[in-house]
Amino acid sequence: MKKENFILECSKLGVEITEKLYSKLYLYYEELVKWNKMFNLTTITDYENVFLKHFYDSLTIVNSDLINNDIKLCDFGTGAGFPGMVIAIVFDKIDVTLIESSNKKCKFLMHIASILNLNNVNVICARAEEYSRDNREYFDIVTCRAVSSLAVISELAASMVKIGGNMIFLKSSYDLELEKSKDLISDLGFKFIKVVNFTLPDGKSERNILIFKKVSKTPEGYPRSYSIIIKNK
């Protein structure tokens, strides 16, 4: 995805990428490639695919119609910062917390926040289930660009979301997982709202945004230990 295509496709999402924002994203890209030579941050390192499959893909969360400047957002299992760091760069009024268990990735995230002067980013080096036990009902949105099953990420996220807030998950597929996890998600205090289906501008990569609204408090027993979560997924 070349620069002009990136800016154009973002505008179709309703996201204006100014020269200043693009410069910040490009520096993020350069540092990602540099740090990736030392640490395993991502398998995608070429310019066009980083801007398509990391940066643009992260910004598609605006398709949820829930991203605005007056929210607290948490992105857990953020890795090298997707989608959370990209959201923080482009929407500098959103208070973004990034949760990552890898010390090396956390150092990278803190480095990016520092060199880009991002005052709206808080990097937490912890396991999501541990952080969520102590930070209940706090965030307006908890998101994850999911690699684990819907049941697993829902339990990790649920207690952190305010009543009236939302879990928003970015997944490549979801049908069987949604059916299998619907009872657990209800027990966690959430109602399934909708799924937004779309294809990335490459015309090949299918994406889905799943949105769940919190309608009641998550029971104190959640999240369980990670070993139990995985065992019962």
Backbone as a ProteinNet text record, in pm:
[ID]
protein_1_A
[PRIMARY]
MKKENFILECSKLGVEITEKLYSKLYLYYEELVKWNKMFNLTTITDYENVFLKHFYDSLTIVNSDLINNDIKLCDFGTGAGFPGMVIAIVFDKIDVTLIESSNKKCKFLMHIASILNLNNVNVICARAEEYSRDNREYFDIVTCRAVSSLAVISELAASMVKIGGNMIFLKSSYDLELEKSKDLISDLGFKFIKVVNFTLPDGKSERNILIFKKVSKTPEGYPRSYSIIIKNK
[TERTIARY]
84.3	0	88	87.2	169.6	106.4	185.4	142.7	8.9	-3.3	-126.9	-247.9	-226	-335.3	-375.1	-275.6	-303.2	-387.6	-346.7	-419.8	-561.4	-574.9	-705.8	-797.4	-746	-829.4	-867.3	-777.3	-811.5	-921.9	-917.9	-1022.2	-1158.7	-1161.2	-1287.6	-1342.3	-1251.9	-1294.4	-1341.2	-1317.1	-1346.8	-1230.9	-1111.3	-991.2	-898.8	-871.6	-783.1	-638.4	-554.9	-412.3	-338.5	-303.5	-227.8	-81.5	-4.3	138.1	207.4	164.6	223.6	195	71.7	37	111.3	118.7	188.4	335.9	396.8	536.9	556.8	461.8	470.5	456.3	363.1	344.5	466.3	526.5	644.5	761.8	776.9	882.8	855.7	730.6	688.6	731	703.8	742.5	893.9	969.8	1115.7	1169	1115.1	1158.7	1115.5	999	951.7	1049.9	1092.6	1186.7	1321.6	1366.1	1494.8	1493.1	1390.3	1381.3	1353.6	1289.4	1257.1	1382.8	1492.1	1618.5	1677.7	1636.3	1684.9	1585.3	1457.2	1350.9	1248.9	1181.8	1079.3	947.4	926.1	805	694.9	732.7	633.8	699.4	620.4	672	654.2	576.1	551.2	640	731.7	824.9	839.4	785.8	798.8	700.3	740.3	665.6	518.1	488.3	349.8	260	311.8	229.9	218.3	319.3	306.6	195.4	194.3	91.7	-47.9	-53	-182.2	-228.7	-146.8	-190.5	-167.7	-93.3	-78	-146	-108.6	-158.8	-303.6	-329.7	-467.1	-559.6	-516.8	-598.9	-636.3	-542.5	-571.3	-677.5	-671.4	-764.7	-905.9	-922.1	-1057	-1149.3	-1095	-1179.1	-1281.5	-1254.8	-1352.1	-1482.5	-1480	-1603.6	-1703.4	-1657.3	-1747.3	-1838.1	-1803.5	-1875.7	-1871.7	-1770.3	-1761.4	-1633.1	-1550.8	-1423.5	-1442.1	-1422.3	-1429.8	-1328.1	-1312.1	-1204.5	-1225.3	-1344.8	-1375.9	-1389.2	-1293.6	-1301.9	-1167.9	-1176.9	-1059.6	-1061.6	-954.3	-946.6	-829.2	-851.5	-745.9	-729.5	-605.5	-573.3	-481.3	-530.4	-447.5	-392.4	-275.7	-205.9	-166	-126.2	-105.2	17.1	111.1	229.6	314	329.9	407.5	321	196.5	112.5	-7.3	-56.6	-169.5	-291.8	-403.7	-429.3	-400.5	-371.4	-373	-279.7	-153.7	-59.2	-97.9	-146.3	-189.6	-307	-399.9	-514.4	-466.5	-370.6	-319	-251.1	-182.6	-113	-213.7	-313.8	-408.1	-515	-554	-657.3	-592.2	-526.7	-443.5	-521.1	-653.6	-734.6	-788.5	-770.6	-814.1	-707.5	-750.1	-660.6	-642.3	-521.6	-497.2	-403.2	-447.2	-364	-329.4	-200.6	-152.9	-103.2	-158.1	-117	-43.7	76.6	159.4	244.9	253.9	327.8	476.7	517.2	657.9	735.8	840.1	921.7	985	1030.9	1095.2	997.4	876.3	775.6	733.4	726.9	692.3	798.3	925.2	1032.9	1017.6	982.3	960.1	843.5	733.3	615.7	645.7	720.5	756.7	850.4	936.8	1025.4	945	847.9	764.5	686.3	627.7	552.3	642.1	768.1	862.1	905.2	948.8	1001.9	892	766.2	654.7	583	633.8	575.6	427.1	393.1	252.8	218.9	148	111.4	-15.9	-77.6	-204.1	-187.3	-62.1	-34.7	22.3	-32.9	16.3	48.2	174.8	216.4	224.1	151.9	149	210.1	318.4	382.6	327.5	225.5	157.2	73.6	32.9	-61.6	-201.1	-280.6	-412.1	-502	-500.5	-590.4	-552.9	-422.9	-379.3	-416.8	-394	-428.7	-579.2	-657.3	-802.3	-865	-803.2	-856.8	-850.6	-750.4	-730.6	-781.6	-831.9	-878.4	-1014.3	-1111.7	-1244	-1331.8	-1415.5	-1516.6	-1454.2	-1343.2	-1269.9	-1273.9	-1265.4	-1249.8	-1382.8	-1390.7	-1506.8	-1501.6	-1380.8	-1361.5	-1239.4	-1254.5	-1139.8	-1135.4	-1019.3	-1006.6	-888.3	-888.6	-779.9	-786	-670.3	-663.9	-633.9	-740.7	-740.3	-666.3	-584.8	-525.8	-579.5	-620	-680.9	-828.8	-893.4	-1035.6	-1118.6	-1239.2	-1330.5	-1361.8	-1376.5	-1404.1	-1290.3	-1167.3	-1050.6	-1038.8	-1042.4	-1022.3	-1138.5	-1259.2	-1374.6	-1357.6	-1313.7	-1295.7	-1182.9	-1076.7	-966.2	-1007.3	-1096.8	-1134.1	-1248.3	-1341.8	-1474.3	-1473.6	-1398	-1406.1	-1352	-1269.5	-1211.4	-1308.7	-1418.2	-1510.3	-1616.1	-1640.5	-1748.9	-1883.6	-1981.4	-2118	-2158.9	-2208.9	-2239	-2126.3	-2008.3	-1894.9	-1898.6	-1790.9	-1791.2	-1660	-1671.3	-1557.2	-1563.8	-1451	-1442.4	-1324.8	-1353.1	-1248.4	-1234.2	-1109.9	-1080.3	-1035.6	-1112.3	-1081.8	-1095.4	-1022.3	-1033.5	-1148.7	-1185.5	-1301.5	-1365.6	-1493.8	-1560.9	-1683.9	-1744.7	-1876.2	-1888.7	-1806	-1815.2	-1781.1	-1682.7	-1643	-1755.5	-1827.2	-1935.4	-2045.8	-2081.3	-2186.2	-2141.2	-2017.6	-1965.3	-1950.8	-1923.5	-1892.9	-2008.8	-2125.5	-2234.1	-2282.3	-2287.7	-2333.5	-2232.7	-2104.2	-2000	-2003.9	-2017.1	-2019.1	-2138.5	-2250.8	-2367.7	-2339.6	-2276.7	-2242	-2145.4	-2064.1	-1967.1	-2031.6	-2159.9	-2233.6	-2249.7	-2234	-2234.4	-2345.6	-2384.8	-2481.3	-2412.4	-2427.4	-2371.6	-2450.3	-2379.3	-2445.3	-2444.6	-2326.7	-2319.6	-2178.9	-2166.5	-2036.3	-2029.5	-1918.1	-1895.2	-1797.1	-1840	-1755.9	-1701	-1576.4	-1518.6	-1392.3	-1338.7	-1215.2	-1114.6	-989.1	-885.4	-869.5	-812.7	-801	-722.4	-652.5	-583.9	-681.2	-808.8	-911.9	-903.7	-813.9	-792.8	-820.3	-780.8	-782.1	-916.8	-991.3	-1121.7	-1103.7	-1183.6	-1175.9	-1317	-1324.2	-1450.5	-1428.2	-1517.9	-1514.4	-1636	-1612.9	-1721.6	-1739.2	-1863.4	-1892.7	-1988.5	-1949.6	-2030.4	-2047.9	-2170.1	-2199.1	-2216.9	-2157.9	-2168.9	-2298.7	-2381.9	-2513.7	-2526.6	-2431.1	-2431.8	-2290.1	-2268.5	-2135.1	-2082.6	-1955.5	-1891.4	-1873.2	-1917.6	-1902.7	-1758	-1739.7	-1606.5	-1517.7	-1576.3	-1495.8	-1421.7	-1449.9	-1383	-1289.2	-1176.8	-1130.1	-1070.4	-1082.2	-1018.9	-870.3	-796.8	-654.9	-643.6	-532.2	-516.9	-519.3	-463.3	-462.4	-603.8	-691.8	-831.7	-903.6	-877.6	-939.9	-908.7	-781.5	-737.7	-796.5	-800.4	-849.3	-996.3	-1072.1	-1216.2	-1262.4	-1168.9	-1207.2	-1294.8
-119.1	0	124.3	194.4	314.2	430.7	534.3	646.4	703.8	734.4	797.4	705.3	574.3	478.6	466.5	468.4	462.1	581	699.2	820.4	817.9	774.6	767.6	667.6	548	444.7	482	548.5	596	701.1	786.8	889.2	825.3	710.3	637.8	584.4	563.5	522.4	643.2	762.3	883.8	929.7	877.7	910.3	995.3	1118	1206.5	1185.4	1145.6	1128.8	1251	1340.4	1459.1	1421.6	1513.9	1489.2	1462.8	1534	1515	1374.6	1328.5	1193.6	1088.9	1111.2	1014.7	1004.7	1117.9	1117.9	1037.7	1049.6	971.8	822.6	787.5	647.1	592.7	674.9	629.2	606.1	693.5	673.9	546.7	523.4	399.6	279.6	286.2	178.7	157.4	266	254.2	190.5	230.7	174.2	28.3	-4.6	-143.2	-233.7	-190.8	-269.9	-279.8	-169.3	-167.1	-260.7	-249.3	-331.4	-477.6	-500.6	-637.6	-719.6	-651.4	-720.2	-772.2	-711.5	-754.3	-844.9	-811.7	-887.3	-930.7	-1039.1	-1087.7	-1016.4	-904	-825	-860	-887.5	-915.2	-988.3	-1066.1	-1131.4	-1041.7	-935.4	-841.6	-719.6	-697.7	-586.1	-498.3	-541	-455.5	-339.4	-227.3	-101.8	-115.2	-167.3	-168.2	-255.2	-368.2	-456.5	-409.2	-341.4	-282.3	-177.8	-93.1	10.4	-47.5	-158.6	-222	-309.9	-406.2	-512.2	-481.9	-376.4	-333.4	-198.3	-96.2	37.9	56.4	31.7	45.8	-50.9	-174.7	-276.3	-232.9	-172.9	-123.7	-15	72.4	185.2	145.2	24	-19.6	-34.4	-26.5	-32.1	81.3	187.4	297.5	250.1	136.6	80.6	39.4	34.1	2.2	119.9	239.1	363.5	398.7	349.5	373.4	447.6	479.9	546.1	696.7	760	906.5	955.6	1083.2	1140.2	1131	1103.3	1111.4	972.6	884.2	748.1	702.3	601.1	528.4	391.9	360.5	237.3	153.4	23.7	-70.3	-171.7	-192	-294.1	-394.7	-518	-617.2	-718.9	-775.9	-862	-783.2	-659.9	-564.6	-594.9	-674.6	-708.3	-585.9	-556.9	-439.5	-313.3	-323.1	-203.5	-198.4	-315.5	-318.7	-383.5	-311.1	-180.4	-59.6	-81.1	27.6	143.9	115.5	224.9	309	244	317.5	408.7	358.3	439	559.4	536.4	644.9	753	713.7	810.2	895.4	830.8	900.4	976	921.5	984.5	1024.6	1139.4	1174.4	1220.6	1228.7	1263.4	1137.9	1022.1	897.9	851.9	816.1	764.1	614.8	574.3	436.6	365	249.1	161.4	37.5	7.3	-109.1	-212.9	-333.1	-441.3	-547.3	-578.4	-677.2	-750	-881.2	-959.6	-972.8	-944.6	-957.4	-830.7	-845.8	-730.7	-661.2	-739.5	-682.4	-598.1	-649.7	-573.7	-449.6	-460.3	-342.7	-233.9	-272.3	-174.5	-104.5	-181.6	-122	-23.7	-63.3	23.6	152.3	140.9	261.2	351	288.9	364.8	443.3	377.9	445.8	560.5	535	640.7	759.5	731.6	837.8	919.6	852.1	927.1	1001.1	954.7	1023.3	1120.9	1133	1225.2	1200.2	1073.5	1036	1041.7	1145.4	1162.1	1086	1024.8	954.6	803.5	755.6	612.1	567.5	458.6	396.6	251	211.6	74.9	-4.8	-114.9	-202.2	-336.9	-372.3	-501.1	-602.3	-674.9	-768.8	-864.6	-973.1	-1062.8	-1002	-1016	-951	-995.7	-1126.1	-1175.1	-1119.9	-1094.3	-1038.1	-890.7	-816.3	-674	-653.6	-737.6	-717.6	-744.2	-829.1	-856.1	-732.2	-648	-529.3	-399.9	-407	-286.8	-314.1	-334	-375.1	-254.7	-272.5	-172.6	-34	-28.3	97.1	155.4	71.3	119.9	127.6	226.5	236.2	128.8	101.4	-0.3	-84.2	-214.7	-305.3	-379.4	-377.5	-437.4	-531.9	-612.6	-706.2	-747.9	-742.9	-798	-946.1	-1026.2	-1156.7	-1265.1	-1336.2	-1459.5	-1578.5	-1552.8	-1658.4	-1669.4	-1770.5	-1791.5	-1681.4	-1664.9	-1562.7	-1584.7	-1710.5	-1740.5	-1694	-1716.6	-1679.1	-1527.7	-1457.2	-1312.1	-1240.3	-1296.9	-1236.4	-1241.6	-1356	-1367.6	-1277.7	-1265.3	-1178.3	-1031.4	-993.3	-852.1	-807.4	-896.5	-858	-770.7	-808.7	-736.2	-594.4	-565	-431	-328.9	-375.8	-286.9	-229.6	-99.7	-35.2	-88.8	-86.5	-114.4	-5.9	-46.6	46.6	58.2	2.6	1.5	-118.3	-136.2	-239.3	-315.8	-443.4	-521.2	-517.8	-487.6	-485.4	-572	-679.6	-771.6	-775.1	-770.5	-778.3	-920.9	-990.5	-1130	-1157	-1259.2	-1298.3	-1395.4	-1472.3	-1561.1	-1568.7	-1606.1	-1598.1	-1688	-1736.8	-1799.8	-1908.2	-2009	-2120	-2074.5	-1984.8	-1935.1	-1857.6	-1777.9	-1696.5	-1784.6	-1886.1	-1977.5	-2052.7	-2096.7	-2175.8	-2094	-1964.9	-1882.1	-1794.2	-1803.3	-1709.2	-1718.5	-1838.8	-1851.8	-1789.9	-1813.2	-1754.8	-1603.6	-1550.5	-1405.4	-1343.4	-1411.4	-1365.6	-1369.3	-1476.5	-1487.7	-1377	-1331.5	-1225.8	-1087.8	-1079.9	-953.9	-879.9	-950.1	-883.7	-933.5	-841.3	-870.6	-851	-948.4	-935.3	-830	-731.6	-623.3	-648.8	-663.9	-686.3	-726.1	-770.2	-793.1	-712.1	-644.8	-567.3	-646	-684.8	-761.6	-670.1	-688.7	-610.6	-679.5	-629	-679.7	-565.9	-594.4	-492.5	-448.1	-330.2	-278.2	-365.9	-466.9	-558	-651.5	-650.5	-733.4	-879.9	-915.6	-1056	-1086.4	-996.8	-1024	-988.4	-1089.1	-1067.2	-1035	-942.5	-901.4	-890.9	-905.2	-894.1	-820	-729.2	-657.6	-700.6	-766.8	-813.7	-717.5	-677.7	-577	-634.6	-623.3	-670.9	-557.5	-533.6	-425.4	-482.4	-417.1	-463.7	-414.1	-508.5	-473.4	-501.1	-575.5	-601.7	-629.6	-619.3	-635.1	-777	-787	-917.6	-980	-1103.7	-1168.9	-1169.7	-1161.8	-1151.6	-1271.5	-1383.6	-1502.7	-1497.4	-1395.1	-1378.7	-1258.5	-1268	-1383.3	-1491.1	-1614.7	-1724.9	-1727.7	-1820.9	-1832.5	-1871.9	-1831.8	-1855.3	-2004.1	-2085.9	-2230.2	-2286.4	-2234.8	-2279.8	-2223.9	-2098.3	-2037.5	-2118.7	-2150.2	-2225.2	-2366.6	-2428.6	-2565.3	-2576.1	-2470.4	-2474.3	-2395.1	-2359.9	-2275.3	-2348.4
0	0	0	-111.4	-122.9	-45.8	-24.4	58.2	12.9	-116.6	-164.3	-149	-167	-149.5	-3.4	83.6	227.3	271.4	231.2	268.7	211	85.7	21.4	90.9	117.3	179.2	321.8	392.4	526.2	521.2	419	405	383.9	317.6	297.5	429.8	527.1	661.5	743.4	689.2	763.4	849.1	818.6	894.9	808.2	850.7	774.9	818.5	726.2	754	700.4	790.1	751.8	729.1	674.6	655.3	788.7	892.1	1024.4	1077.1	1060.7	1105.2	1023.6	893.1	808.1	848.9	880.1	921.4	1049.3	1142	1265.7	1237.5	1150.9	1116.1	1042.4	958.1	884.7	979.7	1079.4	1178.7	1259.3	1293.2	1360.4	1275.8	1146.4	1053.9	1053.9	1045.7	1042.8	1170.9	1283.6	1411.4	1425.2	1373	1374.9	1301.1	1183.4	1104	1175.6	1233.7	1303	1424.3	1506.8	1627.1	1593.9	1481.4	1443.5	1413.6	1382.6	1358.5	1488.9	1600.8	1732.8	1802.5	1789.8	1854.6	1749.7	1776.9	1684.9	1713.7	1646.4	1668.1	1570.3	1445	1341.3	1225.1	1153.4	1032.4	910.1	926.8	817.1	835.2	742.4	758.4	634.5	519.6	401.4	410.8	356.3	370.4	334.6	216.3	169.4	257.1	302.4	385	529.1	580.7	714.4	714.1	611	604.8	577.2	505.3	477.4	592.4	631.2	722.4	869.6	897.8	1036.6	1060.3	982.6	1009.3	962.4	834.7	785.1	857.2	870.8	937.4	1078.4	1150.7	1285.4	1284.4	1184.8	1179.4	1136.9	1083.4	1045.1	1164.8	1284.8	1404.7	1405.3	1327.8	1320.4	1257	1186.5	1130.2	1238	1361.9	1472.8	1506.8	1458.2	1489.1	1637.5	1708.1	1852.1	1891.4	1791.7	1820.6	1817.4	1932.4	1940.5	2042.4	2049.7	2130.7	2280.5	2324.4	2467.4	2529.5	2503	2556.5	2613	2697.3	2745.6	2678.2	2607.1	2528.9	2576.7	2587.3	2622	2509.1	2468.1	2368.6	2436	2456	2524.5	2426	2463.1	2368.3	2245.8	2268	2158.5	2073.3	2124.5	2046.2	2016.2	1889.1	1846.9	1837.8	1889.9	1898.8	1808.3	1768.1	1675.1	1739.2	1743.9	1683.4	1772.3	1901.8	1999	1973	1937.4	1916.5	1795.2	1691.3	1571.7	1605.9	1685.2	1728.8	1809	1897.5	1980.9	1897.9	1792.2	1705.5	1628.7	1571.5	1484.1	1563.4	1678.7	1763.2	1895.2	1895.9	2010.6	2133.4	2123	2240.2	2310	2249.2	2311.6	2410.5	2531	2634	2607.4	2565.1	2521.9	2618.4	2666.4	2748.4	2666.5	2659.1	2585.5	2684.4	2677	2766.3	2686	2730.3	2661.3	2764.8	2754	2854	2822.7	2698.3	2659.9	2695.9	2777.3	2816.8	2696.7	2599.4	2482.1	2401	2384.6	2310.1	2386.5	2519.2	2599.9	2586.5	2582.7	2563.8	2429	2327.2	2195	2199.2	2261.5	2269.3	2344	2453.5	2529.9	2448.5	2370.2	2281.9	2178.7	2116.7	2016.4	2079.8	2195.7	2264.5	2296.9	2331	2366.6	2245.6	2138.5	2023.3	1947.5	1962.9	1896.3	1990.5	2113.3	2212.4	2232.6	2253.4	2272.9	2421.6	2460.3	2600.9	2637.8	2537.9	2562	2567.5	2582	2581.5	2715.3	2767.6	2889.9	2857.9	2868.6	2838.3	2968	2973.1	3090	3052.3	3118.9	3092.3	3192.5	3151.4	3240.6	3158.2	3221.1	3157.1	3168.3	3065.7	3061.8	3175.5	3206.3	3311.4	3448.5	3470.6	3597.8	3607.2	3499.2	3499	3514.1	3447.3	3448.4	3585.3	3665.4	3799.3	3887.7	3864.5	3948.6	3885.3	3763.4	3692	3628.6	3715.9	3672.4	3639	3536.3	3500.2	3476.5	3404.3	3389.3	3248	3145.7	3009	2933.3	2842.7	2754.8	2646.8	2599	2495	2529.6	2518.9	2525.8	2393.2	2330.8	2199.3	2192.5	2087.9	2064.6	1918.6	1853	1718.5	1737.3	1735.3	1798.7	1723.1	1799.2	1749	1828.1	1952.4	2033.4	2001.2	2058.1	2032.6	2096.8	2048.3	2098.7	2246	2286.5	2427	2516.9	2472.9	2552.8	2563.6	2452.7	2458.4	2526.7	2515.8	2582.7	2733.8	2783.7	2928.6	2977.6	2899.1	2938	2941.1	2851.9	2837.2	2927.3	2955	3006	3129.8	3231.6	3358	3348.9	3247.1	3233.5	3175.4	3115.7	3043.9	3138.1	3126.1	3201.5	3156	3244.7	3201.6	3102.6	2988.6	2880.5	2779.7	2816	2724.8	2631.4	2557.1	2453.3	2444	2409.2	2361.9	2209.4	2146.3	2000.2	1958.5	1887	1846.5	1694.9	1649	1505.8	1474.4	1391.9	1362	1212.3	1167.2	1026	1004.2	1107.1	1099.4	1237.5	1241.6	1371.2	1386.1	1280.4	1285.6	1393.2	1387.3	1482.7	1623.1	1635.4	1767	1833.7	1758.1	1813.9	1868.9	1795.3	1840.6	1965.6	1966.2	2077.4	2205.6	2192.4	2309.6	2355.2	2290.9	2321	2465.9	2523.3	2661.9	2758.8	2735.3	2820.3	2811.6	2692.6	2675.6	2748.2	2745.8	2821.1	2971.2	3018.7	3160.9	3203.3	3111	3140.9	3147.8	3109.9	3118.2	2987.8	2875.7	2745.8	2653.9	2565.7	2460.4	2325.2	2237.2	2102.9	2026.2	1970.1	1897.5	1747.6	1690.7	1546	1505.4	1382.2	1321.5	1192.8	1172.5	1050.9	964.3	845.6	753.1	644.1	608.2	499.8	449.8	340.4	282.1	275.4	307.9	297.2	151.3	129.7	-7.1	-104.1	-54.8	-146	-216.2	-169.4	-231.6	-195.5	-104.2	-69.4	77.5	165.4	308.3	370.4	411.5	474.2	622.5	671.3	810.6	869.5	1000.9	1072.1	1203	1234	1361.3	1441.4	1554.5	1639.3	1755.5	1780.1	1882	1985.1	2112.7	2224.4	2324.3	2368.4	2463.7	2603.4	2702.1	2840.5	2902	2943.8	2996.9	3146.3	3202.4	3345.9	3393.7	3523.1	3579.9	3560.6	3528.3	3514.5	3652.7	3674	3805.2	3853.7	3985.7	4043.9	4012.3	3980.1	3949.8	3818.6	3737.5	3607.6	3610.7	3540.1	3462.6	3552.6	3510.7	3580.2	3545	3605	3570.2	3423.3	3361.9	3218.8	3184.9	3270.8	3244.9	3238.9	3322.6	3322.3	3199.9	3166.3	3048.7	2922.3	2904.7	2788	2789.1	2903.3	2917.2	2879.1	2910.7	2889.6	2767.4	2680	2566.8	2466.9
[MASK]
+++++++++++++++++++++++++++++++++++++++++++++++++++++++++++++++++++++++++++++++++++++++++++++++++++++++++++++++++++++++++++++++++++++++++++++++++++++++++++++++++++++++++++++++++++++++++++++++++++++++++++++++++++++++++++++++++++++++++

